[in-house]
């Protein structure tokens, strides 16, 4: 009986499609055992529709990987191919990559090149970005030279964070192009996010914009909108004011995008209108001038107080003359100082420290200088 190894080396076509593992002949693309005892069975397997479909699928995947990686000057090999294919399968199935670590023994026993599968952390760091680049390349090829529409969908996640989804619509297809968590949802942030997403489309003139929140008829009554069906605090006037603000931001965003993409003349003010900025500058200038005047007044009053505080009237001077008996003494007795504080209590700002300072400057300092 012909062995599996002998059967594999019989023709070059067999070498491309089969490999031997444990005296059994496995199909390279279908990953199951093929009966090698009869040549007709092996040939019929190669001609089957399932085998041809698996061959085409593997070639397409390798071509997509090779195209993206060649642009980054990275040479793909079998080890990288199996890791890229594994990450691609797990991400499409929405399976966390950390579960790969628990399947290593299975891969080693039942999968060809199972030992080439690396750890989940390495897959996440090295191969997941490559899968992302492949998907970006696919999306760029899909929207190339096509009339597309951009849909901006504003929503919140489970933690109440603002989330923006940007979707491309073309030929009855809708593809998610970008998901972004942002802290401030306004016309400026939305416009900047759209401009960053335009890497997918080279011809900007072919792009049309659809804002999902404003595709409805806006002439209807604002209070009938489903978003405000159960509110109890907003009046009809507040509804209309809110909707007018929305429309104003949308107009600003469209002007900004048109200015940047189509190089239209004129500069669009993003944050506030010119009149708003002028009034804010005037108010700020008035506030600063007022604070400066108040600071000058305060400083003048404080300097006057200091000058007044240094003037000693004759009654105070007569009491302070008692310090002359200690002019040759290195220190003032505490009891004597406390006595003077009580005598000067009817006058302002006399403390034990000020009395000691006055005694030192009047008697001790001139003595020490001589």
C-alpha positions in Angstrom: 0.0 0.0 0.0 1.3 3.5 -0.9 2.2 5.6 2.2 1.0 9.1 2.7 4.5 10.5 2.2 4.9 8.6 -1.1 1.5 9.8 -2.3 2.4 13.5 -1.4 5.6 13.5 -3.5 4.0 11.8 -6.5 3.2 15.1 -8.3 3.9 18.8 -7.7 0.2 19.5 -7.4 0.0 17.2 -4.4 2.9 19.0 -2.8 1.0 22.3 -3.0 -2.3 21.0 -1.6 -1.3 18.3 0.9 1.0 17.6 3.9 1.7 14.6 6.0 1.2 14.4 9.7 1.3 11.1 11.6 1.2 8.9 8.6 -2.0 10.6 7.4 -2.5 12.9 4.4 -4.0 16.2 5.3 -5.4 18.8 2.9 -3.5 22.1 3.3 -6.6 24.3 2.7 -9.5 22.1 4.0 -7.6 20.9 7.1 -9.0 17.3 7.1 -7.7 13.8 6.4 -7.9 12.6 2.8 -7.8 8.9 1.9 -4.5 8.3 0.2 -4.9 4.7 -0.7 -6.5 5.4 -4.0 -5.3 8.1 -6.4 -8.8 8.7 -7.7 -10.0 9.8 -4.3 -7.2 12.3 -3.9 -7.9 13.7 -7.4 -11.6 14.0 -6.8 -10.9 15.9 -3.7 -8.8 18.4 -5.6 -11.6 18.9 -8.1 -14.3 19.4 -5.5 -16.0 22.8 -5.2 -15.3 22.9 -1.4 -11.6 22.5 -2.0 -11.5 25.1 -4.7 -13.4 27.6 -2.6 -11.0 27.1 0.3 -8.0 27.6 -2.0 -9.5 30.9 -3.4 -10.2 32.1 0.2 -6.7 31.4 1.3 -5.2 33.1 -1.7 -7.4 36.2 -1.2 -6.4 36.5 2.4 -2.7 36.2 1.7 -3.0 38.7 -1.2 -4.7 41.2 1.1 -2.1 40.7 3.8 0.8 40.9 1.4 -0.6 44.1 -0.2 -0.8 46.0 3.1 2.4 44.7 4.6 4.4 45.4 1.4 3.5 49.0 1.8 5.1 49.0 5.2 8.2 47.1 3.8 7.4 44.0 5.9 7.8 40.6 4.4 5.1 38.1 5.3 5.9 34.5 6.0 3.9 31.4 7.0 4.3 32.2 10.7 2.9 35.7 10.3 0.2 34.5 8.0 -1.2 32.0 10.5 -1.2 34.6 13.3 -2.8 37.3 11.1 -5.5 34.8 10.0 -6.1 33.8 13.6 -6.5 37.4 14.8 -8.7 38.1 11.9 -11.0 35.2 12.7 -11.2 36.0 16.4 -12.0 39.7 15.8 -14.7 38.9 13.3 -16.2 36.4 15.7 -16.0 39.0 18.5 -13.9 36.6 20.7 -11.4 38.2 23.1 -7.8 37.4 22.1 -6.8 36.4 25.7 -8.7 33.2 25.2 -6.1 32.1 22.6 -3.8 31.3 25.5 -6.2 28.6 26.7 -6.3 27.0 23.3 -2.5 26.6 22.8 -2.5 22.9 23.6 -5.3 22.3 21.1 -3.4 24.2 18.4 -0.2 22.3 19.0 -2.0 18.9 18.8 -4.4 19.4 15.9 -3.3 22.4 13.8 -0.5 22.5 11.3 2.1 25.1 12.4 0.2 25.3 15.7 3.5 26.0 17.5 3.9 29.2 15.4 0.9 30.8 17.1 2.2 33.3 19.6 0.8 34.6 22.9 -2.4 36.8 23.1 -0.4 39.8 24.2 2.0 39.5 21.3 -1.0 39.1 18.9 -2.6 42.2 20.3 0.5 44.3 20.0 1.9 43.1 16.7 -0.8 41.6 14.6 -4.0 43.4 15.6 -2.7 46.7 14.1 -1.9 44.9 10.9 -5.5 43.6 10.7 -6.7 47.1 11.2 -4.5 48.3 8.3 -5.9 45.5 6.1 -9.5 46.6 6.9 -8.7 50.2 6.2 -7.1 49.2 2.9 -10.2 47.2 2.0 -12.5 50.1 2.9 -10.3 52.5 0.8 -10.6 50.2 -2.2 -14.4 49.9 -1.7 -15.0 53.7 -1.7 -12.4 54.5 -4.3 -14.0 56.5 -7.2 -17.5 56.1 -5.8 -20.1 58.6 -4.9 -20.4 58.3 -1.1 -22.4 59.9 1.6 -21.2 60.4 5.2 -23.6 59.8 8.0 -22.8 61.2 11.5 -24.6 59.3 14.3 -24.4 60.8 17.8 -25.1 58.5 20.7 -23.9 57.5 24.2 -22.4 54.3 25.5 -23.3 52.5 28.7 -21.2 54.9 30.8 -23.0 58.0 29.2 -19.9 59.0 27.3 -20.5 60.8 24.0 -19.9 58.5 21.0 -19.7 59.6 17.3 -20.1 57.0 14.6 -19.2 58.0 11.0 -20.6 55.7 8.3 -20.0 55.6 4.6 -23.0 54.9 2.3 -22.5 53.9 -1.3 -24.2 51.5 -3.8 -26.8 50.5 -1.2 -24.0 49.5 1.2 -23.3 51.1 4.6 -19.9 50.7 6.2 -18.7 52.0 9.6 -15.6 54.1 9.0 -14.8 55.5 12.4 -15.9 55.4 16.0 -14.8 58.2 18.3 -15.3 59.1 22.0 -15.3 62.9 22.4 -15.8 65.1 25.5 -17.5 68.0 23.7 -20.1 67.5 21.0 -20.2 70.7 18.9 -19.9 71.8 15.3 -16.1 72.2 15.6 -15.4 68.7 16.9 -17.7 67.1 14.4 -16.2 68.9 11.5 -12.6 68.0 12.6 -13.6 64.4 13.0 -15.1 64.4 9.5 -11.9 65.9 8.0 -9.7 63.3 9.7 -12.0 60.5 8.2 -11.6 61.9 4.7 -8.4 59.8 4.3 -10.7 57.1 2.8 -11.7 59.3 -0.1 -9.2 61.1 -2.3 -11.7 63.1 -4.4 -13.4 65.3 -1.9 -15.8 66.8 -4.4 -17.5 63.4 -4.7 -18.6 63.5 -1.0 -22.0 64.6 0.2 -23.0 65.0 3.8 -26.0 63.7 5.7 -26.5 64.6 9.3 -28.6 61.8 10.7 -30.4 64.0 13.3 -31.7 66.4 10.7 -32.9 64.1 8.0 -36.5 64.6 9.3 -38.8 67.3 8.2 -37.8 70.3 10.4 -41.0 72.3 9.7 -42.9 70.1 12.1 -43.7 71.2 15.7 -40.6 70.8 17.9 -42.7 69.7 20.9 -43.9 66.7 18.9 -40.3 65.3 18.5 -39.9 61.9 20.1 -36.8 63.1 22.0 -39.0 65.5 24.1 -42.2 63.5 24.4 -41.9 63.1 28.2 -40.3 66.3 29.2 -42.2 68.5 31.7 -39.9 71.6 32.2 -39.4 72.9 28.6 -41.9 75.3 27.1 -42.7 75.7 23.4 -40.4 78.8 23.2 -37.5 76.8 24.8 -38.1 74.0 22.3 -37.9 76.4 19.3 -34.8 78.1 20.8 -33.1 74.8 21.2 -33.8 73.7 17.6 -32.6 77.1 16.3 -29.3 76.6 18.1 -29.0 73.1 16.5 -29.6 74.6 13.1 -27.0 77.3 13.7 -24.3 74.8 14.6 -25.1 72.6 11.6 -24.7 75.7 9.3 -21.4 76.5 10.9 -20.2 73.0 10.5 -21.1 72.8 6.8 -19.4 76.1 6.1 -16.3 75.0 8.0 -16.1 71.7 6.1 -16.7 73.4 2.8 -14.0 75.9 3.6 -11.3 73.3 4.4 -12.3 70.7 1.8 -13.3 72.8 -1.2 -10.9 75.7 -0.4 -13.7 78.2 -0.4 -12.9 81.9 0.2 -13.6 83.6 3.5 -12.9 82.5 7.0 -15.6 80.9 9.1 -15.7 81.8 12.8 -16.0 78.5 14.6 -16.8 79.1 18.2 -18.7 82.4 18.3 -20.0 85.1 16.0 -18.0 88.4 15.6 -20.4 90.4 17.7 -20.3 88.0 20.5 -16.5 88.1 20.5 -16.5 92.0 20.5 -18.9 92.2 23.4 -16.9 89.6 25.3 -13.6 91.6 24.7 -15.3 94.8 25.9 -16.6 93.2 29.0 -13.3 91.6 29.8 -11.5 95.0 29.2 -13.9 96.8 31.5 -13.5 94.2 34.2 -9.7 94.4 34.1 -9.8 98.2 34.2 -12.1 98.1 37.2 -9.9 95.7 39.0 -6.8 97.8 38.3 -8.5 101.0 39.7 -9.6 99.1 42.9 -6.1 97.8 43.4 -4.7 101.3 43.2 -7.2 102.6 45.7 -6.5 99.8 48.1 -2.7 100.4 47.8 -3.1 104.1 48.5 -5.3 103.5 51.5 -2.9 101.0 52.9 0.0 103.3 52.5 -1.9 106.1 54.2 -2.7 103.8 57.1 1.0 102.9 57.4 2.1 106.5 57.5 -0.6 107.4 60.1 0.3 104.4 62.2 3.9 105.6 62.6 2.8 109.0 64.1 3.1 109.0 68.0 1.1 111.6 69.9 2.5 113.3 73.0 0.5 111.1 75.5 2.0 108.0 73.9 5.4 109.4 73.9 5.2 110.3 77.6 4.3 106.7 78.4 7.1 105.4 76.2 9.7 107.5 78.0 9.6 105.0 80.8 11.7 102.8 78.5 14.7 105.1 79.0 15.6 103.4 82.3 16.4 100.2 80.3 18.4 101.9 77.5 21.6 100.2 78.7 19.9 96.9 79.4 20.3 94.1 76.7 16.7 93.0 77.3 13.4 94.4 78.4 11.7 92.7 81.3 8.5 90.9 80.3 6.5 92.3 83.2 7.5 95.9 82.3 6.5 95.4 78.7 3.1 94.0 79.7 2.6 97.0 82.0 3.2 99.4 79.1 0.8 97.4 76.9 -1.9 97.9 79.4 -1.1 101.7 79.7 -1.2 102.0 75.9 -4.3 99.9 75.4 -6.4 103.0 74.8 -4.3 103.7 71.7 -4.3 101.8 68.5 -1.9 99.1 67.4 0.3 98.9 70.5 1.6 95.4 71.1 4.5 94.0 73.0 6.4 93.5 69.8 5.9 97.1 68.7 7.0 98.4 72.1 10.2 96.3 71.9 10.9 97.5 68.4 10.4 101.1 69.4 12.8 100.7 72.4 15.4 99.0 70.3 15.3 101.7 67.5 15.3 104.5 70.1 17.9 103.4 72.6 19.7 100.2 71.8 20.6 100.7 68.1 22.3 104.1 68.6 24.2 102.7 71.5 25.4 99.7 69.5 26.4 101.8 66.6 28.6 104.0 68.8 
